[in-house]
Amino acid sequence: MRNLTRLQTIIMAVGALLMVVGIFITFICIGNMATFTMRSISAVSFAAGTVMFATMQMLQVYEGSDMTVRRLRRIMIFGDICLIMSGLLMVEQTFQIVFPLFATSIEGYNKYCHYVHNNWGVLLLISCVLELYSIFRLSNELKKEA
């Protein structure tokens, strides 16, 4: 695996920190009636963190020929895409950008609730499981290779 530069490592760490701050503020908001500013800060922080973290992780390229490592990299990239989508769904839930397109009828509102509302947590869970699995397996496979 090609290592990241110092700047890319800093961007990745800042992105991870922003994700943690966004989720922490979100869980604080769940317990009590939070203001729109707290929800918007958490959503924007989480979304920015996911984009920073996932793009830096996607820049790590594997230049070898081991099929297991290549498969694990594809799993990791799918997890990154799920992570970015969870950030976008969190922003949509907070700011309701596409909600007016769905809310023209009761069926549209039901579809919006079914596909968008609070589904960022499902994608976040999927991405966390995929990322943890691929990272631990990748470290073992790269040790075997070296």
DSSP file (Angstrom, degrees, kcal/mol; ACC not computed):
  #  RESIDUE AA STRUCTURE BP1 BP2  ACC     N-H-->O    O-->H-N    N-H-->O    O-->H-N    TCO  KAPPA ALPHA  PHI   PSI    X-CA   Y-CA   Z-CA
    1    1 A M              0   0    0      0, 0.0     2,-0.4     0, 0.0    61,-0.2   0.000 360.0 360.0 360.0 135.8    0.0    0.0    0.0
    2    2 A R        -     0   0    0     59,-2.6    59,-0.1    57,-0.1     2,-0.1  -0.627 360.0-125.3 -77.0 132.3    1.2    3.4   -0.9
    3    3 A N        -     0   0    0     -2,-0.4     2,-0.2    57,-0.1    58,-0.1  -0.417  21.7-113.8 -77.2 153.4    1.6    5.6    2.2
    4    4 A L        -     0   0    0      1,-0.1    -1,-0.1    -2,-0.1    53,-0.0  -0.490  31.0-108.9 -81.4 155.0   -0.1    9.0    2.4
    5    5 A T     >  -     0   0    0     -2,-0.2     4,-2.2     1,-0.1     5,-0.2  -0.225  36.1 -99.3 -72.9 173.7    1.8   12.2    2.5
    6    6 A R  H  > S+     0   0    0      1,-0.2     4,-2.0     2,-0.2     5,-0.1   0.910 124.3  48.5 -63.4 -42.5    2.0   14.2    5.8
    7    7 A L  H  > S+     0   0    0      1,-0.2     4,-2.5     2,-0.2    -1,-0.2   0.909 111.2  49.9 -64.9 -42.3   -0.7   16.7    4.6
    8    8 A Q  H  > S+     0   0    0      1,-0.2     4,-2.2     2,-0.2    -1,-0.2   0.872 109.6  51.6 -64.8 -36.8   -3.0   13.8    3.5
    9    9 A T  H  X S+     0   0    0     -4,-2.2     4,-2.3     2,-0.2    -1,-0.2   0.894 110.3  48.9 -65.7 -39.7   -2.5   12.1    6.9
   10   10 A I  H  X S+     0   0    0     -4,-2.0     4,-2.6     2,-0.2    -2,-0.2   0.914 111.0  49.9 -65.6 -42.6   -3.5   15.4    8.6
   11   11 A I  H  X S+     0   0    0     -4,-2.5     4,-2.3     1,-0.2    -2,-0.2   0.901 111.2  49.6 -62.3 -40.5   -6.5   15.8    6.4
   12   12 A M  H  X S+     0   0    0     -4,-2.2     4,-2.2     2,-0.2    -2,-0.2   0.905 112.0  47.5 -65.4 -41.5   -7.6   12.2    7.2
   13   13 A A  H  X S+     0   0    0     -4,-2.3     4,-2.2     2,-0.2    -2,-0.2   0.895 112.3  49.1 -67.2 -40.1   -7.1   12.8   11.0
   14   14 A V  H  X S+     0   0    0     -4,-2.6     4,-2.6     2,-0.2    -2,-0.2   0.897 110.5  51.7 -65.6 -39.9   -9.1   16.0   10.9
   15   15 A G  H  X S+     0   0    0     -4,-2.3     4,-2.1     2,-0.2    -2,-0.2   0.910 109.7  48.7 -62.0 -43.1  -11.8   14.3    8.9
   16   16 A A  H  X S+     0   0    0     -4,-2.2     4,-2.1     2,-0.2    -2,-0.2   0.903 111.9  49.8 -63.6 -40.6  -12.0   11.5   11.5
   17   17 A L  H  X S+     0   0    0     -4,-2.2     4,-2.5     1,-0.2    -2,-0.2   0.901 109.5  50.9 -64.9 -41.0  -12.2   14.1   14.3
   18   18 A L  H  X S+     0   0    0     -4,-2.6     4,-2.6     2,-0.2    -1,-0.2   0.875 108.9  52.1 -64.4 -37.0  -15.0   16.0   12.5
   19   19 A M  H  X S+     0   0    0     -4,-2.1     4,-2.4     2,-0.2     5,-0.2   0.929 110.8  46.9 -63.6 -44.0  -16.9   12.8   12.1
   20   20 A V  H  X S+     0   0    0     -4,-2.1     4,-2.5     2,-0.2    -2,-0.2   0.912 113.2  48.6 -65.2 -42.0  -16.6   12.0   15.8
   21   21 A V  H  X S+     0   0    0     -4,-2.5     4,-2.5     2,-0.2     5,-0.2   0.916 111.8  50.2 -63.3 -42.9  -17.6   15.6   16.8
   22   22 A G  H  X S+     0   0    0     -4,-2.6     4,-1.9     1,-0.2    -2,-0.2   0.911 113.6  43.9 -62.7 -43.6  -20.6   15.4   14.4
   23   23 A I  H  X S+     0   0    0     -4,-2.4     4,-2.4     2,-0.2    -1,-0.2   0.888 112.4  53.2 -69.7 -38.2  -21.9   12.1   15.8
   24   24 A F  H  X S+     0   0    0     -4,-2.5     4,-1.7    -5,-0.2    -2,-0.2   0.932 111.1  45.6 -61.7 -45.9  -21.2   13.3   19.4
   25   25 A I  H  X S+     0   0    0     -4,-2.5     4,-2.3     1,-0.2    -1,-0.2   0.879 110.8  55.2 -64.8 -36.7  -23.3   16.4   18.9
   26   26 A T  H  X S+     0   0    0     -4,-1.9     4,-1.5    -5,-0.2    -2,-0.2   0.920 108.1  47.3 -62.1 -44.0  -26.0   14.4   17.2
   27   27 A F  H  X S+     0   0    0     -4,-2.4     4,-1.0     1,-0.2    -1,-0.2   0.808 110.7  52.0 -70.9 -27.8  -26.3   12.0   20.2
   28   28 A I  H  X S+     0   0    0     -4,-1.7     4,-0.9    -5,-0.2     3,-0.3   0.892 108.7  52.2 -68.3 -39.2  -26.5   15.0   22.5
   29   29 A C  H  <>S+     0   0    0     -4,-2.3     5,-0.5     1,-0.2    -2,-0.2   0.803 101.7  60.5 -66.7 -29.5  -29.2   16.4   20.3
   30   30 A I  H  <5S+     0   0    0     -4,-1.5    -1,-0.2     1,-0.2    -2,-0.2   0.887 100.4  54.5 -67.0 -38.2  -31.2   13.2   20.5
   31   31 A G  H  <5S+     0   0    0     -4,-1.0     2,-0.3    -3,-0.3    -1,-0.2   0.829 119.2  18.5 -68.8 -32.4  -31.6   13.4   24.3
   32   32 A N  T  <5S-     0   0    0     -4,-0.9     2,-1.1    -3,-0.1     0, 0.0  -0.843  98.2 -79.5-133.1 169.9  -33.1   16.8   24.4
   33   33 A M  T   5 -     0   0    0     -2,-0.3     2,-0.2     1,-0.0    -3,-0.1  -0.588  56.5-161.0 -73.0 103.3  -34.8   19.2   22.1
   34   34 A A      < -     0   0    0     -2,-1.1     2,-0.1    -5,-0.5    -5,-0.0  -0.487  15.2-111.9 -88.2 156.2  -31.9   20.7   20.2
   35   35 A T     >  -     0   0    0     -2,-0.2     4,-1.9     1,-0.1     5,-0.2  -0.357  29.2-108.8 -79.1 165.4  -31.9   23.9   18.2
   36   36 A F  H  > S+     0   0    0      1,-0.2     4,-2.7     2,-0.2     5,-0.2   0.845 117.9  58.5 -63.8 -33.4  -31.6   23.9   14.5
   37   37 A T  H  > S+     0   0    0      2,-0.2     4,-2.6     1,-0.2    -1,-0.2   0.908 105.2  48.4 -66.3 -40.0  -28.1   25.3   14.8
   38   38 A M  H  > S+     0   0    0      2,-0.2     4,-2.3     1,-0.2    -1,-0.2   0.925 114.2  46.3 -65.2 -42.4  -26.8   22.4   16.8
   39   39 A R  H  X S+     0   0    0     -4,-1.9     4,-2.3     2,-0.2    -2,-0.2   0.900 114.2  48.0 -66.1 -39.2  -28.4   19.9   14.4
   40   40 A S  H  X S+     0   0    0     -4,-2.7     4,-2.6     2,-0.2     5,-0.3   0.890 110.7  50.9 -70.2 -37.4  -26.9   21.8   11.4
   41   41 A I  H  X S+     0   0    0     -4,-2.6     4,-2.4    -5,-0.2     5,-0.2   0.926 112.4  47.0 -63.1 -43.6  -23.5   22.0   13.0
   42   42 A S  H  X S+     0   0    0     -4,-2.3     4,-2.5    -5,-0.2     5,-0.2   0.912 114.0  47.2 -65.7 -41.1  -23.5   18.3   13.6
   43   43 A A  H  X S+     0   0    0     -4,-2.3     4,-2.6     2,-0.2    48,-0.2   0.934 115.6  43.4 -67.1 -45.4  -24.7   17.4   10.1
   44   44 A V  H  X S+     0   0    0     -4,-2.6     4,-2.6     2,-0.2     5,-0.2   0.903 114.9  50.5 -67.8 -40.0  -22.2   19.7    8.3
   45   45 A S  H  X S+     0   0    0     -4,-2.4     4,-2.3    -5,-0.3    -2,-0.2   0.931 113.5  44.9 -62.2 -45.9  -19.4   18.6   10.6
   46   46 A F  H  X S+     0   0    0     -4,-2.5     4,-2.5    -5,-0.2    -2,-0.2   0.920 114.3  48.5 -65.2 -43.5  -20.1   14.9   10.0
   47   47 A A  H  X S+     0   0    0     -4,-2.6     4,-2.1    40,-0.2    -2,-0.2   0.920 112.9  47.0 -65.0 -43.2  -20.6   15.3    6.3
   48   48 A A  H  X S+     0   0    0     -4,-2.6     4,-2.4     1,-0.2    -1,-0.2   0.910 112.9  50.5 -64.2 -40.6  -17.3   17.3    5.9
   49   49 A G  H  X S+     0   0    0     -4,-2.3     4,-2.8    -5,-0.2     5,-0.3   0.897 109.0  50.5 -63.9 -40.4  -15.5   14.7    8.0
   50   50 A T  H  X S+     0   0    0     -4,-2.5     4,-2.7     2,-0.2     5,-0.3   0.910 111.4  47.9 -65.6 -40.2  -16.8   11.8    6.0
   51   51 A V  H  X S+     0   0    0     -4,-2.1     4,-2.1     2,-0.2     5,-0.3   0.929 115.1  45.3 -65.5 -43.8  -15.7   13.4    2.7
   52   52 A M  H  X S+     0   0    0     -4,-2.4     4,-1.8    -5,-0.2    -2,-0.2   0.945 117.9  42.8 -64.3 -47.8  -12.3   14.3    4.0
   53   53 A F  H  X S+     0   0    0     -4,-2.8     4,-2.0    -5,-0.2    -2,-0.2   0.937 116.4  45.8 -65.3 -47.7  -11.7   10.8    5.6
   54   54 A A  H  X S+     0   0    0     -4,-2.7     4,-2.2    -5,-0.3    -1,-0.2   0.897 111.8  50.2 -67.7 -40.6  -13.1    8.8    2.8
   55   55 A T  H  X S+     0   0    0     -4,-2.1     4,-1.1    -5,-0.3    -1,-0.2   0.902 111.9  48.0 -66.6 -37.9  -11.3   10.6    0.0
   56   56 A M  H  < S+     0   0    0     -4,-1.8     4,-0.5    -5,-0.3    -1,-0.2   0.876 112.0  50.1 -68.5 -34.8   -7.9   10.3    1.8
   57   57 A Q  H >< S+     0   0    0     -4,-2.0     3,-0.8     1,-0.2    -2,-0.2   0.855 107.7  53.7 -70.3 -33.1   -8.6    6.6    2.4
   58   58 A M  H 3< S+     0   0    0     -4,-2.2    -1,-0.2     1,-0.2    -2,-0.2   0.741  98.4  65.2 -71.4 -21.6   -9.4    6.1   -1.3
   59   59 A L  T 3< S+     0   0    0     -4,-1.1     2,-0.8    -3,-0.2    -1,-0.2   0.674  76.3  96.9 -75.4 -15.7   -6.1    7.7   -2.3
   60   60 A Q    <   -     0   0    0     -3,-0.8     2,-0.4    -4,-0.5   -57,-0.1  -0.653  65.7-164.7 -74.3 112.7   -4.2    4.9   -0.7
   61   61 A V        -     0   0    0     -2,-0.8   -59,-2.6   -59,-0.1     2,-0.6  -0.809  16.9-139.8-106.6 139.5   -3.5    2.7   -3.7
   62   62 A Y        -     0   0    0     -2,-0.4    -2,-0.0   -61,-0.2    11,-0.0  -0.871  16.7-177.5 -96.4 124.9   -2.3   -0.9   -3.6
   63   63 A E        +     0   0    0     -2,-0.6    -1,-0.1     2,-0.0     2,-0.0   0.343  51.4  92.4-105.1   5.8    0.3   -1.6   -6.3
   64   64 A G  S    S-     0   0    0      2,-0.1    -2,-0.1     1,-0.0     0, 0.0  -0.080  75.8-122.1 -88.1-169.0    0.7   -5.3   -5.7
   65   65 A S        +     0   0    0     -2,-0.0     2,-0.4     4,-0.0    -1,-0.0   0.298  61.3 128.2-120.7   8.2   -0.9   -8.3   -7.3
   66   66 A D     >  -     0   0    0      1,-0.2     4,-1.8     2,-0.0     5,-0.1  -0.537  47.3-153.4 -71.0 123.3   -2.4  -10.1   -4.3
   67   67 A M  H  > S+     0   0    0     -2,-0.4     4,-2.3     1,-0.2     5,-0.2   0.820  91.4  57.3 -69.2 -31.2   -6.1  -10.8   -5.0
   68   68 A T  H  > S+     0   0    0      2,-0.2     4,-2.4     1,-0.2    -1,-0.2   0.922 108.2  46.1 -65.7 -43.3   -7.1  -10.8   -1.3
   69   69 A V  H  > S+     0   0    0      2,-0.2     4,-2.1     1,-0.2    -2,-0.2   0.889 111.8  51.8 -67.2 -38.6   -5.7   -7.3   -0.8
   70   70 A R  H  X S+     0   0    0     -4,-1.8     4,-2.0     2,-0.2    -2,-0.2   0.913 110.5  48.6 -63.3 -41.3   -7.4   -6.1   -3.9
   71   71 A R  H  X S+     0   0    0     -4,-2.3     4,-2.2     1,-0.2    -2,-0.2   0.909 111.0  50.2 -64.1 -42.2  -10.8   -7.5   -2.7
   72   72 A L  H  X S+     0   0    0     -4,-2.4     4,-2.2     1,-0.2    -1,-0.2   0.856 108.0  53.6 -65.5 -34.0  -10.3   -5.9    0.7
   73   73 A R  H  X S+     0   0    0     -4,-2.1     4,-2.4     2,-0.2    -1,-0.2   0.896 108.1  50.1 -66.0 -39.7   -9.6   -2.6   -1.0
   74   74 A R  H  X S+     0   0    0     -4,-2.0     4,-2.2     2,-0.2    -2,-0.2   0.897 110.4  49.9 -65.0 -38.8  -12.8   -2.8   -2.9
   75   75 A I  H  X S+     0   0    0     -4,-2.2     4,-2.1     2,-0.2    -2,-0.2   0.910 111.0  49.9 -63.3 -41.2  -14.7   -3.6    0.3
   76   76 A M  H  X S+     0   0    0     -4,-2.2     4,-2.1     2,-0.2    -2,-0.2   0.893 109.6  50.3 -65.0 -40.2  -13.1   -0.6    1.9
   77   77 A I  H  X S+     0   0    0     -4,-2.4     4,-2.2     2,-0.2    -1,-0.2   0.894 109.3  51.2 -66.7 -38.6  -14.0    1.7   -1.0
   78   78 A F  H  X S+     0   0    0     -4,-2.2     4,-2.2     1,-0.2    -1,-0.2   0.896 109.7  50.9 -62.8 -39.0  -17.6    0.5   -0.8
   79   79 A G  H  X S+     0   0    0     -4,-2.1     4,-2.0     2,-0.2    -2,-0.2   0.875 108.5  52.1 -63.7 -37.6  -17.5    1.3    2.9
   80   80 A D  H  X S+     0   0    0     -4,-2.1     4,-2.4     2,-0.2    -2,-0.2   0.896 108.4  50.3 -64.8 -40.4  -16.2    4.7    2.1
   81   81 A I  H  X S+     0   0    0     -4,-2.2     4,-2.5     1,-0.2    -2,-0.2   0.910 110.4  49.6 -64.5 -41.5  -19.1    5.3   -0.3
   82   82 A C  H  X S+     0   0    0     -4,-2.2     4,-2.1     2,-0.2    -1,-0.2   0.877 109.7  52.9 -63.2 -36.4  -21.6    4.2    2.3
   83   83 A L  H  X S+     0   0    0     -4,-2.0     4,-1.7     2,-0.2    -2,-0.2   0.922 110.3  45.9 -64.7 -44.8  -19.9    6.6    4.8
   84   84 A I  H  X S+     0   0    0     -4,-2.4     4,-2.2     1,-0.2    -2,-0.2   0.904 111.8  52.3 -65.0 -40.8  -20.2    9.6    2.3
   85   85 A M  H  X S+     0   0    0     -4,-2.5     4,-2.5     1,-0.2    -1,-0.2   0.869 106.3  53.6 -63.9 -35.5  -23.8    8.6    1.6
   86   86 A S  H  X S+     0   0    0     -4,-2.1     4,-1.9     2,-0.2    -1,-0.2   0.888 108.4  50.3 -66.3 -36.9  -24.6    8.6    5.4
   87   87 A G  H  X S+     0   0    0     -4,-1.7     4,-2.1     2,-0.2   -40,-0.2   0.905 111.0  48.4 -64.5 -40.8  -23.2   12.1    5.6
   88   88 A L  H  X S+     0   0    0     -4,-2.2     4,-2.4     1,-0.2    -2,-0.2   0.894 111.0  50.1 -66.6 -39.2  -25.3   13.3    2.7
   89   89 A L  H  X S+     0   0    0     -4,-2.5     4,-2.4     2,-0.2    -1,-0.2   0.854 109.1  52.5 -67.4 -33.4  -28.4   11.7    4.2
   90   90 A M  H  X S+     0   0    0     -4,-1.9     4,-1.7     2,-0.2    -2,-0.2   0.910 110.3  47.5 -67.3 -40.5  -27.7   13.4    7.5
   91   91 A V  H  X S+     0   0    0     -4,-2.1     4,-2.9   -48,-0.2     5,-0.4   0.903 112.2  50.5 -64.7 -40.6  -27.4   16.7    5.8
   92   92 A E  H  X S+     0   0    0     -4,-2.4     4,-2.3     1,-0.2    -2,-0.2   0.899 108.5  51.6 -64.5 -40.4  -30.7   16.0    3.9
   93   93 A Q  H  < S+     0   0    0     -4,-2.4    -1,-0.2     2,-0.2    -2,-0.2   0.868 116.2  41.3 -64.3 -34.8  -32.5   15.1    7.2
   94   94 A T  H  < S+     0   0    0     -4,-1.7    -2,-0.2    -5,-0.1    -1,-0.2   0.940 129.2  24.7 -78.4 -48.6  -31.3   18.4    8.7
   95   95 A F  H  < S-     0   0    0     -4,-2.9    -3,-0.2    -5,-0.1    -2,-0.2   0.615  88.5-143.2 -96.6 -13.7  -31.8   20.8    5.9
   96   96 A Q     <  +     0   0    0     -4,-2.3    -4,-0.1    -5,-0.4    -3,-0.1   0.942  34.4 164.6  48.5  62.2  -34.5   18.9    3.9
   97   97 A I  S    S+     0   0    0      1,-0.2     4,-0.1    -5,-0.1    -1,-0.1   0.916  76.5  27.5 -74.7 -46.2  -33.2   19.9    0.5
   98   98 A V  S >> S+     0   0    0      1,-0.2     4,-1.0     2,-0.1     3,-0.9   0.420  94.8  98.2 -97.7   1.6  -35.1   17.4   -1.6
   99   99 A F  H >> S+     0   0    0      1,-0.2     4,-2.3     2,-0.2     3,-0.8   0.880  76.7  58.2 -57.8 -41.4  -38.0   17.1    0.8
  100  100 A P  H 34 S+     0   0    0      0, 0.0    -1,-0.2     0, 0.0    -2,-0.1   0.806 101.1  57.4 -61.6 -25.9  -40.3   19.5   -1.2
  101  101 A L  H <4 S+     0   0    0     -3,-0.9     3,-0.3     1,-0.2    -2,-0.2   0.838 114.9  36.5 -70.3 -31.6  -39.9   17.2   -4.2
  102  102 A F  H X< S+     0   0    0     -4,-1.0     3,-0.9    -3,-0.8    -1,-0.2   0.767 102.9  72.4 -88.7 -28.1  -41.3   14.3   -2.2
  103  103 A A  T 3<  +     0   0    0     -4,-2.3    -1,-0.2     1,-0.2    -2,-0.1   0.132  63.7 100.1 -83.5  23.6  -43.9   16.1   -0.1
  104  104 A T  T 3  S+     0   0    0     -3,-0.3     2,-0.3     1,-0.1    -1,-0.2   0.727  94.4  11.7 -78.7 -20.5  -46.4   16.8   -2.9
  105  105 A S  S <> S-     0   0    0     -3,-0.9     4,-2.1     1,-0.1     5,-0.1  -0.917  81.8-103.8-145.7 171.3  -48.6   13.9   -1.8
  106  106 A I  H  > S+     0   0    0     -2,-0.3     4,-2.2     2,-0.2     5,-0.1   0.840 121.3  53.8 -68.8 -32.3  -48.9   11.5    1.1
  107  107 A E  H  > S+     0   0    0      2,-0.2     4,-2.4     1,-0.2    -1,-0.2   0.902 108.5  49.5 -66.2 -40.8  -47.3    8.7   -1.0
  108  108 A G  H  > S+     0   0    0      2,-0.2     4,-2.4     1,-0.2    -2,-0.2   0.900 110.5  50.0 -63.9 -40.6  -44.3   11.0   -1.7
  109  109 A Y  H  X S+     0   0    0     -4,-2.1     4,-2.5     2,-0.2    -2,-0.2   0.902 110.4  50.1 -64.2 -41.2  -44.1   11.8    2.0
  110  110 A N  H  X S+     0   0    0     -4,-2.2     4,-2.2     2,-0.2    -2,-0.2   0.902 110.6  49.6 -64.2 -40.3  -44.2    8.1    2.9
  111  111 A K  H  X S+     0   0    0     -4,-2.4     4,-2.7     2,-0.2     5,-0.3   0.900 110.1  51.4 -64.2 -39.9  -41.4    7.4    0.3
  112  112 A Y  H  X>S+     0   0    0     -4,-2.4     4,-2.7     1,-0.2     5,-1.7   0.940 112.4  45.2 -61.5 -47.0  -39.3   10.2    1.8
  113  113 A C  H  <5S+     0   0    0     -4,-2.5    -1,-0.2     3,-0.2    -2,-0.2   0.864 115.5  48.7 -64.0 -35.5  -39.7    8.8    5.3
  114  114 A H  H  <5S+     0   0    0     -4,-2.2    -2,-0.2    -5,-0.2    -1,-0.2   0.900 124.3  25.9 -72.6 -41.0  -39.0    5.3    4.0
  115  115 A Y  H  <5S+     0   0    0     -4,-2.7    -2,-0.2    -5,-0.1    -3,-0.2   0.726 134.7  17.6 -98.7 -23.8  -35.8    6.1    2.0
  116  116 A V  T ><5S+     0   0    0     -4,-2.7     3,-1.7    -5,-0.3     4,-0.4   0.810  89.0  95.3-117.4 -50.1  -34.3    9.2    3.6
  117  117 A H  T 3 <S-     0   0    0     -5,-1.7   -27,-0.1     1,-0.3    -1,-0.1  -0.301 111.3 -19.5 -63.9 118.2  -35.5   10.0    7.1
  118  118 A N  T >  S+     0   0    0    -29,-0.2     3,-0.6    -2,-0.2     4,-0.3   0.563 100.5 118.4  63.4  13.3  -33.1    8.6    9.7
  119  119 A N  T <>  +     0   0    0     -3,-1.7     4,-1.6     1,-0.2     3,-0.3   0.498  50.2  85.3 -85.6  -2.4  -31.6    6.1    7.3
  120  120 A W  H 3> S+     0   0    0     -4,-0.4     4,-2.2     1,-0.2    -1,-0.2   0.840  84.3  59.4 -63.7 -30.5  -28.1    7.7    7.7
  121  121 A G  H <> S+     0   0    0     -3,-0.6     4,-2.2     2,-0.2    -1,-0.2   0.856 101.8  52.3 -66.3 -35.0  -27.6    5.5   10.7
  122  122 A V  H  > S+     0   0    0     -4,-0.3     4,-2.3    -3,-0.3    -1,-0.2   0.934 112.0  45.0 -66.5 -46.0  -28.1    2.3    8.7
  123  123 A L  H  X S+     0   0    0     -4,-1.6     4,-2.5     1,-0.2    -2,-0.2   0.865 111.7  53.6 -66.5 -34.7  -25.5    3.4    6.2
  124  124 A L  H  X S+     0   0    0     -4,-2.2     4,-2.4     2,-0.2    -1,-0.2   0.911 109.3  48.3 -64.8 -41.6  -23.2    4.5    9.0
  125  125 A L  H  X S+     0   0    0     -4,-2.2     4,-2.2     2,-0.2    -2,-0.2   0.921 112.1  48.8 -64.3 -44.1  -23.5    1.0   10.6
  126  126 A I  H  X S+     0   0    0     -4,-2.3     4,-2.4     1,-0.2    -2,-0.2   0.929 113.0  47.5 -60.9 -45.3  -22.8   -0.7    7.3
  127  127 A S  H  X S+     0   0    0     -4,-2.5     4,-2.8     1,-0.2     5,-0.2   0.884 110.3  52.2 -66.6 -37.4  -19.8    1.4    6.6
  128  128 A C  H  X S+     0   0    0     -4,-2.4     4,-2.6     2,-0.2     5,-0.2   0.927 111.1  46.7 -64.0 -43.7  -18.4    0.9   10.1
  129  129 A V  H  X S+     0   0    0     -4,-2.2     4,-2.4     2,-0.2     5,-0.2   0.933 115.6  45.5 -64.0 -45.2  -18.6   -2.9    9.9
  130  130 A L  H  X S+     0   0    0     -4,-2.4     4,-2.6    -5,-0.2     5,-0.2   0.905 114.0  48.8 -65.6 -41.0  -17.0   -2.9    6.4
  131  131 A E  H  X S+     0   0    0     -4,-2.8     4,-2.5    -5,-0.2     5,-0.2   0.927 112.7  47.0 -66.1 -44.3  -14.3   -0.5    7.4
  132  132 A L  H  X S+     0   0    0     -4,-2.6     4,-2.2    -5,-0.2     5,-0.3   0.935 114.5  47.4 -63.1 -45.2  -13.4   -2.4   10.6
  133  133 A Y  H  X S+     0   0    0     -4,-2.4     4,-2.2    -5,-0.2     5,-0.2   0.948 115.6  43.9 -60.5 -49.2  -13.4   -5.8    8.8
  134  134 A S  H  X S+     0   0    0     -4,-2.6     4,-2.5    -5,-0.2    -1,-0.2   0.861 112.5  51.7 -69.5 -34.2  -11.3   -4.5    5.9
  135  135 A I  H  X S+     0   0    0     -4,-2.5     4,-2.1    -5,-0.2    -1,-0.2   0.939 113.1  43.3 -69.2 -44.7   -8.8   -2.6    8.0
  136  136 A F  H  X S+     0   0    0     -4,-2.2     4,-1.6    -5,-0.2    -2,-0.2   0.913 117.9  45.3 -67.8 -40.3   -8.0   -5.5   10.3
  137  137 A R  H  X S+     0   0    0     -4,-2.2     4,-2.7    -5,-0.3     5,-0.2   0.895 111.2  54.0 -68.4 -38.4   -7.8   -8.0    7.5
  138  138 A L  H  X S+     0   0    0     -4,-2.5     4,-2.7    -5,-0.2     5,-0.2   0.911 106.4  51.2 -62.6 -41.9   -5.7   -5.7    5.4
  139  139 A S  H  X S+     0   0    0     -4,-2.1     4,-1.7     1,-0.2    -1,-0.2   0.913 112.7  46.4 -63.8 -39.9   -3.1   -5.2    8.1
  140  140 A N  H  X S+     0   0    0     -4,-1.6     4,-2.0     2,-0.2    -2,-0.2   0.922 113.6  47.8 -66.0 -43.6   -2.8   -9.0    8.5
  141  141 A E  H  X S+     0   0    0     -4,-2.7     4,-2.1     1,-0.2    -2,-0.2   0.889 111.0  50.5 -66.1 -38.8   -2.6   -9.6    4.7
  142  142 A L  H  X S+     0   0    0     -4,-2.7     4,-1.7     2,-0.2    -1,-0.2   0.843 108.7  52.3 -69.6 -31.6    0.0   -6.9    4.3
  143  143 A K  H  < S+     0   0    0     -4,-1.7    -2,-0.2    -5,-0.2    -1,-0.2   0.901 109.7  49.5 -67.1 -39.9    2.1   -8.4    7.1
  144  144 A K  H  < S+     0   0    0     -4,-2.0    -2,-0.2     1,-0.2    -1,-0.2   0.897 111.2  50.0 -62.5 -39.4    1.9  -11.8    5.4
  145  145 A E  H  <        0   0    0     -4,-2.1    -1,-0.2     1,-0.2    -2,-0.2   0.854 360.0 360.0 -69.3 -34.9    3.0  -10.2    2.1
  146  146 A A     <        0   0    0     -4,-1.7    -1,-0.2    -5,-0.1    -2,-0.2   0.464 360.0 360.0 -80.9 360.0    6.0   -8.4    3.7
